[in-house]
Amino acid sequence: MIRSSRLRNLVLALGLTTSSLALAGSTDDAMDQLNAIMADDEKRQASYEAGHERIRFCGYCHGEDGNSKRDYIPNLAAQHPLYLFNQFEKFRTGTREDYVMSKLAKTLSLEERINIAVYYSQQTAKPRTGSDPALAETGGKLFAGRCAACHQKDAQGFRDMPRLAGQPAEYLEIALKRFQDMDPEKQSTPMIGIAATLSEGDIKALAEYLTER
């Protein structure tokens, strides 16, 4: 059996299409190859086009352009492809659970999961319009003090840290409350500790600030 390092070298050397991703032996190997796709204009375009063909079902909720059609569903537009791919893997393995996404992730091949991540990462996020400037200002101060270190000062995210800018306020509130409800003995994420310090008012202020970024 070809070792993963040799497989990666073979893929890059021969300039194979993303169909070779189906041979990846592990998530780490697939993510290495995703990095290679993003660094190559031709491979990225091919992956983008393949992803566009496969996102019809995704588009019903997340929008064809990655901007969600329902305020309780997140935008995927402009998220880092590694973050998107990681979330697919979490739904597929049961680390994250959602009635729709958990089933969908198991029906998609590795190649399809990667292509969809590439496609949505290249879309443009569209911020919502907030309704309370004073609340948004409060949220901006909270974000700068508690969130910017990981999610970046402009809330654009980086690699495994998701983009929060422009997310629907309702979704952000749901996500933060979900972290508050998590059991730190059973689940591991720094967001459990961060969310635990937030009041109901803090959550609403952060959501108001981020949705219009």
MARBA-3410 file (N, C-alpha, C, O; in Angstrom, 1 decimal):
213
0.8,-1.2,0.0,0.0,0.0,0.0,0.9,1.2,0.0,1.8,1.3,0.8 ~ 0.6,2.2,-0.9,1.4,3.4,-1.0,1.2,4.2,0.3,0.0,4.5,0.7 ~ 2.3,4.7,0.9,2.1,5.5,2.1,1.6,6.9,1.7,1.8,7.3,0.6 ~ 1.0,7.6,2.7,0.3,8.8,2.4,1.2,9.9,1.8,0.8,10.6,0.9 ~ 2.5,10.0,2.3,3.4,11.0,1.9,3.7,10.7,0.4,3.9,11.7,-0.4
3.9,9.5,0.0,4.2,9.1,-1.4,3.0,9.4,-2.3,3.2,9.9,-3.4 ~ 1.8,9.2,-1.7,0.6,9.5,-2.5,0.5,10.9,-2.8,0.2,11.3,-3.9 ~ 0.7,11.8,-1.8,0.7,13.2,-2.0,1.6,13.7,-3.0,1.3,14.5,-3.9 ~ 2.9,13.1,-3.0,3.9,13.5,-3.9,3.5,13.1,-5.4,3.8,13.8,-6.3 ~ 2.9,11.9,-5.5,2.5,11.4,-6.8,1.4,12.3,-7.3,1.4,12.6,-8.5
0.4,12.7,-6.5,-0.7,13.6,-7.0,-0.1,14.9,-7.5,-0.5,15.3,-8.6 ~ 0.8,15.5,-6.7,1.3,16.8,-7.2,2.2,16.7,-8.4,2.2,17.5,-9.3 ~ 3.0,15.6,-8.4,3.9,15.4,-9.5,3.2,15.2,-10.8,3.7,15.7,-11.9 ~ 2.2,14.5,-10.8,1.4,14.1,-12.0,0.4,15.1,-12.4,-0.2,15.1,-13.5 ~ 0.1,16.1,-11.5,-1.0,17.0,-11.7,-2.3,16.4,-11.9,-3.1,16.9,-12.7
-2.6,15.4,-11.1,-3.9,14.7,-11.2,-5.0,15.6,-10.8,-4.8,16.6,-10.0 ~ -6.2,15.3,-11.2,-7.4,16.0,-10.8,-7.8,15.7,-9.4,-7.2,14.8,-8.8 ~ -8.9,16.3,-8.9,-9.3,16.1,-7.5,-9.9,14.7,-7.3,-10.1,14.3,-6.2 ~ -10.1,14.0,-8.4,-10.6,12.6,-8.2,-9.7,11.7,-7.4,-10.1,10.8,-6.8 ~ -8.4,12.1,-7.5,-7.4,11.3,-6.7,-7.6,11.4,-5.2,-7.0,10.7,-4.5
-8.3,12.4,-4.8,-8.6,12.6,-3.4,-9.3,11.4,-2.8,-9.2,11.2,-1.6 ~ -10.0,10.7,-3.6,-10.7,9.5,-3.1,-9.8,8.5,-2.5,-10.2,7.6,-1.8 ~ -8.5,8.6,-2.9,-7.5,7.6,-2.4,-6.9,8.0,-1.1,-6.1,7.3,-0.5 ~ -7.2,9.2,-0.6,-6.6,9.7,0.6,-6.9,8.7,1.8,-8.0,8.2,2.0 ~ -5.9,8.5,2.6,-6.0,7.5,3.6,-6.5,8.0,5.0,-6.8,7.3,5.9
-6.5,9.3,5.1,-6.9,9.9,6.4,-7.4,11.4,6.2,-7.2,11.9,5.1 ~ -8.0,11.9,7.2,-8.5,13.3,7.1,-7.3,14.2,6.9,-7.3,15.2,6.1 ~ -6.2,14.0,7.7,-5.0,14.8,7.5,-4.5,14.8,6.1,-4.1,15.9,5.6 ~ -4.5,13.7,5.5,-4.0,13.5,4.2,-4.9,14.3,3.2,-4.4,15.0,2.3 ~ -6.2,14.2,3.4,-7.1,15.0,2.5,-6.9,16.5,2.7,-7.0,17.2,1.7
-6.7,16.9,3.9,-6.5,18.3,4.2,-5.2,18.8,3.6,-5.1,20.0,3.1 ~ -4.2,18.0,3.6,-2.9,18.4,2.9,-3.2,18.6,1.4,-2.7,19.5,0.8 ~ -4.0,17.7,0.8,-4.3,17.8,-0.6,-5.2,19.0,-0.9,-5.1,19.6,-1.9 ~ -6.1,19.3,0.1,-6.9,20.5,-0.1,-6.0,21.8,-0.1,-6.3,22.7,-0.9 ~ -5.0,21.8,0.7,-4.1,22.9,0.7,-3.4,23.0,-0.7,-3.2,24.1,-1.2
-3.1,21.9,-1.3,-2.4,21.9,-2.6,-3.4,22.4,-3.7,-3.0,23.1,-4.6 ~ -4.7,22.1,-3.6,-5.7,22.5,-4.5,-5.8,24.1,-4.4,-5.8,24.8,-5.4 ~ -5.8,24.6,-3.2,-6.0,26.0,-3.0,-4.8,26.8,-3.5,-4.9,28.0,-3.8 ~ -3.6,26.2,-3.6,-2.4,26.8,-4.0,-2.2,26.8,-5.5,-1.3,27.4,-6.0 ~ -3.1,26.0,-6.2,-3.0,25.9,-7.7,-4.2,26.4,-8.4,-5.3,25.9,-8.1
-4.1,27.4,-9.2,-5.2,28.1,-9.8,-6.1,27.1,-10.6,-7.3,27.1,-10.5 ~ -5.4,26.2,-11.4,-6.2,25.3,-12.3,-7.0,24.3,-11.4,-8.1,24.0,-11.7 ~ -6.3,23.7,-10.4,-6.9,22.7,-9.6,-8.1,23.4,-8.8,-9.1,22.7,-8.6 ~ -7.8,24.6,-8.3,-8.9,25.2,-7.5,-10.1,25.5,-8.4,-11.2,25.3,-7.9 ~ -9.9,25.9,-9.6,-11.0,26.2,-10.5,-11.8,24.9,-10.8,-13.0,24.9,-10.8
-11.1,23.8,-11.1,-11.7,22.5,-11.3,-12.5,22.1,-10.1,-13.6,21.6,-10.3 ~ -12.0,22.2,-8.9,-12.6,21.8,-7.7,-13.9,22.7,-7.5,-14.9,22.2,-7.1 ~ -13.7,24.0,-7.8,-14.8,25.0,-7.6,-16.0,24.6,-8.5,-17.1,24.5,-8.1 ~ -15.7,24.3,-9.8,-16.8,23.9,-10.7,-17.4,22.6,-10.3,-18.7,22.4,-10.4 ~ -16.7,21.6,-9.8,-17.2,20.4,-9.4,-18.1,20.6,-8.2,-19.2,20.0,-8.0
-17.7,21.5,-7.3,-18.4,21.8,-6.1,-19.7,22.4,-6.4,-20.8,22.2,-5.8 ~ -19.7,23.3,-7.4,-20.9,24.1,-7.8,-22.0,23.1,-8.3,-23.2,23.3,-8.1 ~ -21.5,22.0,-9.0,-22.4,21.0,-9.5,-23.1,20.2,-8.4,-24.2,19.6,-8.6 ~ -22.4,20.2,-7.3,-22.9,19.2,-6.2,-23.6,19.9,-5.1,-24.1,19.3,-4.2 ~ -23.7,21.3,-5.1,-24.3,22.0,-3.9,-25.8,22.3,-4.1,-26.3,23.0,-3.3
-26.5,21.6,-5.0,-27.9,21.9,-5.2,-28.7,21.7,-4.0,-29.5,22.6,-3.6 ~ -28.5,20.6,-3.3,-29.2,20.4,-2.0,-28.8,21.4,-0.9,-29.6,21.9,-0.2 ~ -27.5,21.6,-0.9,-27.0,22.6,0.1,-27.6,23.9,0.0,-27.9,24.6,0.9 ~ -27.8,24.3,-1.3,-28.3,25.7,-1.6,-29.7,25.9,-1.1,-30.0,27.1,-1.0 ~ -30.5,24.9,-0.9,-31.8,25.1,-0.4,-31.8,25.8,0.9,-32.7,26.6,1.2
-30.8,25.6,1.8,-30.7,26.2,3.1,-29.6,27.3,3.1,-29.8,28.4,3.7 ~ -28.4,26.9,2.6,-27.3,27.8,2.7,-27.2,28.8,1.6,-26.3,29.7,1.6 ~ -28.0,28.7,0.6,-28.0,29.5,-0.6,-26.9,29.1,-1.6,-25.9,28.6,-1.2 ~ -27.2,29.3,-2.9,-26.2,28.9,-3.9,-24.9,29.7,-3.7,-23.8,29.2,-4.0 ~ -25.1,30.9,-3.3,-23.9,31.8,-3.1,-23.3,31.7,-1.7,-22.5,32.5,-1.3
-23.9,30.7,-0.9,-23.4,30.6,0.5,-23.9,31.5,1.5,-23.5,31.4,2.7 ~ -24.9,32.3,1.1,-25.5,33.2,2.1,-26.9,32.6,2.4,-27.8,32.5,1.6 ~ -27.1,32.2,3.7,-28.2,31.4,4.1,-29.5,32.1,3.8,-29.7,33.3,3.9 ~ -30.5,31.2,3.6,-31.9,31.7,3.3,-32.7,31.8,4.5,-33.9,32.3,4.5 ~ -32.2,31.2,5.6,-33.0,31.2,6.9,-32.1,31.7,8.0,-30.9,31.4,8.0
-32.6,32.6,8.9,-31.7,33.3,9.8,-31.2,32.3,10.9,-30.3,32.7,11.7 ~ -31.7,31.1,11.0,-31.1,30.2,12.0,-30.1,29.3,11.4,-29.6,28.4,12.1 ~ -29.8,29.5,10.1,-28.8,28.6,9.4,-27.6,29.5,9.1,-27.8,30.6,8.6 ~ -26.4,29.0,9.2,-25.2,29.8,9.0,-24.9,30.1,7.5,-25.2,29.3,6.7 ~ -24.2,31.2,7.3,-23.6,31.4,6.0,-22.4,30.5,5.8,-21.7,30.3,6.8
-22.1,30.0,4.6,-20.9,29.3,4.3,-20.0,30.1,3.5,-18.8,29.8,3.4 ~ -20.5,31.2,2.9,-19.7,32.0,2.0,-18.5,32.6,2.7,-18.6,33.1,3.8 ~ -17.3,32.5,2.0,-16.1,33.1,2.5,-15.5,32.4,3.7,-14.5,32.9,4.3 ~ -16.0,31.3,4.2,-15.4,30.6,5.2,-14.1,29.9,4.7,-14.0,29.6,3.5 ~ -13.1,29.7,5.5,-11.9,29.0,5.1,-12.2,27.6,4.7,-13.0,26.9,5.4
-11.7,27.1,3.6,-12.1,25.8,3.1,-11.7,24.7,4.1,-12.4,23.7,4.2 ~ -10.6,24.9,4.9,-10.2,23.9,5.9,-11.3,23.8,7.0,-11.6,22.8,7.5 ~ -11.8,25.0,7.4,-12.8,25.0,8.4,-14.1,24.3,7.9,-14.6,23.4,8.6 ~ -14.5,24.6,6.6,-15.7,23.9,6.1,-15.5,22.4,6.0,-16.4,21.6,6.3 ~ -14.3,22.0,5.5,-14.0,20.6,5.4,-14.1,19.9,6.8,-14.6,18.8,7.0
-13.5,20.6,7.8,-13.5,20.0,9.1,-14.9,19.8,9.7,-15.2,18.8,10.3 ~ -15.8,20.8,9.4,-17.2,20.6,9.9,-17.9,19.5,9.2,-18.6,18.8,9.9 ~ -17.6,19.3,7.9,-18.1,18.1,7.2,-17.7,16.8,8.0,-18.5,15.9,8.2 ~ -16.4,16.8,8.3,-15.9,15.6,8.9,-16.5,15.4,10.3,-16.8,14.2,10.7 ~ -16.8,16.4,11.0,-17.4,16.3,12.4,-18.8,15.8,12.3,-19.3,15.0,13.1
-19.6,16.3,11.3,-20.9,15.8,11.1,-20.9,14.3,10.7,-21.7,13.5,11.1 ~ -19.9,14.0,9.8,-19.8,12.6,9.3,-19.5,11.6,10.4,-20.0,10.5,10.4 ~ -18.6,12.0,11.4,-18.2,11.1,12.4,-19.1,11.2,13.7,-18.9,10.4,14.6 ~ -20.0,12.2,13.7,-20.8,12.3,14.9,-20.3,13.2,16.0,-21.0,13.4,17.0 ~ -19.2,13.9,15.7,-18.6,14.9,16.7,-19.6,16.1,16.8,-19.8,16.6,17.9
-20.2,16.4,15.7,-21.2,17.4,15.6,-22.5,16.7,15.1,-22.4,15.7,14.4 ~ -23.6,17.1,15.6,-24.9,16.5,15.2,-25.9,17.5,14.8,-26.1,18.5,15.4 ~ -26.5,17.2,13.6,-27.6,18.0,13.1,-28.5,17.0,12.3,-27.9,16.2,11.5 ~ -29.8,17.1,12.3,-30.6,16.1,11.7,-30.3,16.0,10.2,-30.3,14.9,9.6 ~ -30.2,17.2,9.5,-29.9,17.2,8.1,-28.4,16.9,7.8,-28.1,16.1,7.0
-27.6,17.7,8.4,-26.1,17.7,8.0,-25.5,16.4,8.4,-24.6,15.9,7.6 ~ -25.9,15.7,9.5,-25.3,14.5,9.8,-25.5,13.4,8.8,-24.7,12.6,8.5 ~ -26.7,13.4,8.2,-27.1,12.5,7.2,-26.4,12.8,5.9,-25.9,12.0,5.2 ~ -26.4,14.1,5.5,-25.9,14.5,4.3,-24.4,14.2,4.2,-23.9,13.8,3.2 ~ -23.7,14.5,5.3,-22.2,14.3,5.2,-21.8,12.9,5.0,-20.8,12.6,4.4
-22.7,12.0,5.4,-22.4,10.5,5.2,-22.7,10.1,3.8,-22.2,9.0,3.4 ~ -23.4,10.9,3.0,-23.8,10.5,1.7,-22.8,11.0,0.6,-22.8,10.6,-0.5 ~ -21.9,11.9,1.1,-21.0,12.6,0.1,-19.6,11.9,0.2,-19.1,11.5,1.2 ~ -19.0,11.7,-1.0,-17.7,11.2,-1.0,-16.7,12.2,-0.5,-17.0,13.4,-0.4 ~ -15.5,11.7,-0.2,-14.4,12.6,0.2,-14.2,13.7,-0.8,-14.0,14.9,-0.5
-14.1,13.4,-2.1,-13.9,14.3,-3.2,-15.0,15.4,-3.2,-14.8,16.6,-3.3 ~ -16.3,15.0,-3.0,-17.4,15.9,-3.0,-17.3,16.8,-1.8,-17.6,18.0,-1.9 ~ -17.0,16.3,-0.6,-16.9,17.2,0.5,-15.8,18.3,0.4,-16.0,19.4,0.7 ~ -14.7,17.9,-0.2,-13.7,18.9,-0.5,-14.1,19.9,-1.5,-13.9,21.1,-1.4 ~ -14.7,19.4,-2.6,-15.1,20.3,-3.7,-16.2,21.3,-3.2,-16.1,22.5,-3.5
-17.1,20.9,-2.3,-18.1,21.8,-1.8,-17.4,22.8,-0.9,-17.8,24.0,-0.9 ~ -16.4,22.4,-0.1,-15.7,23.3,0.8,-15.0,24.4,0.0,-15.0,25.6,0.3 ~ -14.4,24.0,-1.1,-13.7,24.9,-2.0,-14.6,25.9,-2.6,-14.4,27.1,-2.6 ~ -15.8,25.4,-3.1,-16.8,26.2,-3.8,-17.3,27.3,-2.8,-17.3,28.5,-3.2 ~ -17.7,26.9,-1.7,-18.3,27.9,-0.8,-17.2,28.9,-0.2,-17.6,30.0,0.1
-16.0,28.4,-0.1,-15.0,29.3,0.4,-14.7,30.5,-0.5,-14.2,31.5,-0.1 ~ -15.0,30.3,-1.8,-14.8,31.4,-2.8,-15.9,32.3,-3.0,-15.9,33.2,-3.8 ~ -17.0,32.1,-2.3,-18.2,33.0,-2.4,-18.0,34.3,-1.6,-17.2,34.3,-0.7 ~ -18.8,35.3,-1.8,-18.7,36.5,-1.1,-19.8,36.6,0.0,-21.0,36.4,-0.3 ~ -19.4,36.8,1.2,-20.4,36.9,2.3,-21.1,38.2,2.3,-20.5,39.3,2.0
-22.4,38.2,2.5,-23.2,39.4,2.5,-23.7,39.7,3.9,-24.6,39.0,4.4 ~ -23.3,40.8,4.5,-23.7,41.1,5.9,-25.2,41.5,6.0,-25.8,42.0,5.0 ~ -25.8,41.2,7.1,-27.2,41.6,7.3,-27.2,43.1,7.8,-26.2,43.7,8.1 ~ -28.4,43.6,7.9,-28.6,45.0,8.4,-29.0,44.9,9.8,-30.1,44.3,10.1 ~ -28.3,45.5,10.7,-28.7,45.5,12.1,-29.8,46.5,12.4,-30.1,47.3,11.6
-30.3,46.4,13.6,-31.4,47.3,13.9,-31.2,48.2,15.2,-32.0,49.0,15.6 ~ -30.0,47.9,15.8,-29.8,48.6,17.1,-28.3,49.0,17.2,-27.4,48.2,17.7 ~ -27.9,50.2,16.7,-26.5,50.7,16.6,-25.9,50.7,18.0,-24.7,50.3,18.1 ~ -26.6,51.1,19.0,-26.0,51.1,20.4,-25.7,49.7,20.9,-24.6,49.5,21.5 ~ -26.5,48.8,20.6,-26.3,47.4,21.0,-25.1,46.8,20.2,-24.3,46.1,20.8
-25.0,47.2,18.9,-23.9,46.7,18.1,-22.6,47.3,18.6,-21.5,46.6,18.6 ~ -22.6,48.5,19.1,-21.4,49.1,19.6,-20.9,48.4,20.9,-19.7,48.1,21.1 ~ -21.9,48.0,21.7,-21.5,47.2,22.9,-20.9,45.9,22.5,-20.0,45.4,23.1 ~ -21.6,45.3,21.5,-21.1,44.0,21.0,-19.7,44.1,20.4,-18.9,43.2,20.6 ~ -19.4,45.2,19.8,-18.0,45.4,19.2,-17.0,45.4,20.3,-15.9,44.9,20.1
-17.3,46.0,21.4,-16.3,46.1,22.5,-16.1,44.7,23.1,-15.0,44.3,23.5 ~ -17.2,44.0,23.3,-17.1,42.6,23.8,-16.3,41.7,22.8,-15.5,40.9,23.3 ~ -16.6,41.9,21.5,-15.8,41.0,20.6,-14.3,41.3,20.6,-13.5,40.4,20.6 ~ -14.0,42.6,20.7,-12.6,43.0,20.7,-11.9,42.4,22.0,-10.7,42.0,21.9 ~ -12.6,42.3,23.1,-12.0,41.8,24.3,-12.0,40.3,24.5,-11.1,39.8,25.1
-12.9,39.6,23.9,-13.1,38.2,24.2,-13.0,37.3,23.0,-12.8,36.1,23.1 ~ -13.1,37.8,21.8,-13.2,37.0,20.6,-12.2,37.2,19.5,-11.8,36.3,18.8 ~ -11.7,38.4,19.4,-10.8,38.8,18.3,-9.5,38.1,18.3,-8.9,37.9,17.2 ~ -9.0,37.6,19.4,-7.7,36.9,19.5,-7.8,35.7,18.6,-6.8,35.3,18.0 ~ -8.9,35.0,18.5,-9.0,33.8,17.7,-9.7,34.0,16.4,-9.2,33.5,15.3
-10.8,34.8,16.4,-11.5,35.0,15.2,-11.1,36.2,14.3,-11.7,36.5,13.3 ~ -10.0,36.8,14.7,-9.4,38.0,14.1,-10.2,39.2,14.4,-11.4,39.2,14.6 ~ -9.5,40.4,14.3,-10.1,41.6,14.7,-11.3,42.0,13.9,-12.2,42.7,14.3 ~ -11.3,41.6,12.6,-12.4,41.9,11.7,-13.4,40.8,11.6,-14.3,40.8,10.8 ~ -13.3,39.7,12.5,-14.2,38.6,12.5,-14.2,37.8,11.3,-15.2,37.1,11.0
-13.1,37.8,10.5,-13.0,37.1,9.2,-12.6,35.6,9.4,-12.8,34.8,8.5 ~ -12.1,35.3,10.6,-11.7,33.9,10.9,-10.4,33.6,10.3,-9.8,34.4,9.5 ~ -9.9,32.4,10.6,-8.6,32.0,10.1,-8.5,30.4,10.2,-8.5,29.9,11.3 ~ -8.4,29.8,9.1,-8.2,28.3,9.1,-9.4,27.6,9.9,-10.5,27.7,9.5 ~ -9.0,27.0,11.0,-10.1,26.3,11.8,-11.0,27.2,12.6,-11.9,26.8,13.2
-10.7,28.5,12.7,-11.5,29.5,13.4,-12.5,30.1,12.4,-12.1,30.7,11.5 ~ -13.8,29.9,12.6,-14.8,30.3,11.6,-14.9,31.8,11.5,-14.7,32.5,12.4 ~ -15.3,32.2,10.3,-15.7,33.6,10.0,-17.0,33.8,10.7,-18.0,33.0,10.5 ~ -17.1,34.9,11.5,-18.3,35.2,12.2,-19.0,36.5,11.5,-20.2,36.7,11.7 ~ -18.2,37.2,10.8,-18.7,38.4,10.2,-19.8,38.1,9.2,-19.7,37.3,8.3
-20.9,38.8,9.4,-22.1,38.7,8.5,-23.0,37.5,8.7,-24.0,37.3,8.0 ~ -22.7,36.7,9.8,-23.6,35.6,10.1,-24.9,36.1,10.6,-25.0,37.2,11.2 ~ -26.0,35.4,10.3,-27.3,35.8,10.9,-27.3,35.9,12.4,-26.8,35.0,13.0 ~ -27.9,37.0,12.9,-27.9,37.2,14.4,-28.5,36.0,15.1,-28.1,35.5,16.1 ~ -29.6,35.5,14.5,-30.3,34.4,15.2,-29.4,33.2,15.3,-29.4,32.5,16.3
-28.7,32.9,14.2,-27.8,31.7,14.2,-26.7,31.9,15.3,-26.4,31.0,16.0 ~ -26.1,33.1,15.3,-25.1,33.4,16.3,-25.6,33.2,17.7,-24.9,32.6,18.6 ~ -26.8,33.6,18.0,-27.3,33.4,19.4,-27.5,31.9,19.7,-27.2,31.5,20.8 ~ -28.1,31.2,18.7,-28.3,29.8,18.9,-26.9,29.1,19.1,-26.8,28.2,20.0 ~ -25.9,29.4,18.4,-24.6,28.8,18.5,-24.0,29.0,19.9,-23.5,28.1,20.5
-24.0,30.3,20.3,-23.4,30.6,21.6,-24.2,29.9,22.8,-23.6,29.5,23.7 ~ -25.5,29.9,22.7,-26.3,29.2,23.7,-26.0,27.7,23.7,-26.0,27.0,24.7 ~ -25.8,27.1,22.5,-25.4,25.7,22.4,-24.1,25.4,23.1,-24.0,24.4,23.8 ~ -23.1,26.3,23.0,-21.9,26.1,23.7,-22.1,26.2,25.2,-21.4,25.5,26.0 ~ -23.0,27.1,25.6,-23.3,27.2,27.1,-23.9,25.9,27.6,-23.7,25.6,28.8
-24.6,25.2,26.8,-25.2,24.0,27.2,-24.3,22.7,27.2,-24.7,21.6,27.6 ~ -23.1,22.9,26.6,-22.3,21.7,26.4,-21.6,21.3,27.7,-21.4,22.1,28.6 ~ -21.4,20.0,27.9,-20.7,19.5,29.1,-19.2,19.4,28.8,-18.8,18.6,28.0 ~ -18.4,20.2,29.5,-17.0,20.2,29.3,-16.3,18.9,29.6,-15.2,18.7,29.1 ~ -17.0,18.0,30.3,-16.4,16.7,30.5,-16.6,15.7,29.4,-15.9,14.7,29.2
-17.5,16.1,28.5,-17.8,15.2,27.3,-17.4,15.8,26.0,-17.1,15.1,25.0 ~ -17.3,17.2,26.0,-16.9,17.9,24.7,-15.8,18.8,25.0,-15.6,19.4,26.1 ~ -14.9,19.0,24.0,-13.7,19.8,24.1,-13.7,20.9,23.1,-13.5,20.6,21.9 ~ -13.9,22.1,23.5,-13.7,23.3,22.7,-13.5,24.5,23.6,-14.2,24.6,24.6 ~ -12.7,25.4,23.3,-12.5,26.6,24.1,-13.7,27.5,24.2,-13.8,28.3,25.1
-14.6,27.3,23.3,-15.9,28.1,23.3,-16.8,27.8,24.5,-17.6,28.6,24.8 ~ -16.6,26.6,25.1,-17.4,26.3,26.3,-17.1,27.3,27.4,-18.0,27.9,28.0 ~ -15.8,27.6,27.6,-15.4,28.5,28.6,-15.7,29.9,28.3,-16.1,30.7,29.2 ~ -15.6,30.3,27.0,-15.9,31.7,26.6,-17.4,31.9,26.7,-17.8,32.9,27.3 ~ -18.2,31.0,26.2,-19.7,31.2,26.3,-20.2,31.2,27.7,-21.2,31.9,28.0
-19.6,30.5,28.6,-20.0,30.4,30.0,-20.0,31.8,30.7,-20.7,32.0,31.6 ~ -19.1,32.7,30.2,-19.0,34.0,30.8,-20.0,35.0,30.2,-20.0,36.2,30.7 ~ -20.7,34.7,29.2,-21.6,35.6,28.5,-23.0,35.6,29.1,-23.6,34.5,29.4 ~ -23.6,36.8,29.3,-24.9,36.9,29.8,-25.8,36.9,28.5,-25.4,37.0,27.4 ~ -27.1,36.9,28.7,-28.1,36.9,27.6,-27.9,38.2,26.9,-28.0,38.2,25.6
-27.7,39.3,27.6,-27.4,40.6,26.9,-26.2,40.6,26.1,-26.1,41.2,25.0 ~ -25.1,40.0,26.7,-23.8,39.9,25.9,-24.0,39.2,24.6,-23.5,39.6,23.6 ~ -24.8,38.1,24.6,-25.0,37.3,23.4,-25.7,38.1,22.4,-25.4,38.1,21.2 ~ -26.8,38.8,22.8,-27.5,39.6,21.8,-26.7,40.7,21.3,-26.8,41.1,20.1 ~ -25.8,41.3,22.1,-24.9,42.4,21.6,-23.9,41.9,20.6,-23.7,42.5,19.6
-23.3,40.8,20.9,-22.3,40.2,20.0,-23.0,39.8,18.7,-22.4,40.1,17.6 ~ -24.2,39.2,18.7,-24.9,38.9,17.5,-25.2,40.1,16.7,-25.1,40.1,15.5 ~ -25.7,41.1,17.3,-26.0,42.4,16.6,-24.8,43.0,15.9,-24.9,43.5,14.8 ~ -23.7,43.0,16.6,-22.4,43.5,16.1,-21.9,42.7,14.9,-21.6,43.3,13.8 ~ -21.9,41.4,15.0,-21.3,40.5,14.0,-22.2,40.4,12.7,-21.6,40.3,11.7
-23.5,40.5,12.9,-24.3,40.3,11.7,-24.2,41.4,10.7,-24.4,41.1,9.5 ~ -23.7,42.6,11.1,-23.6,43.6,10.1,-22.2,43.9,9.7,-21.9,44.9,9.0 ~ -21.2,43.0,10.1,-19.8,43.2,9.7,-19.6,42.9,8.3,-18.5,43.0,7.8
END
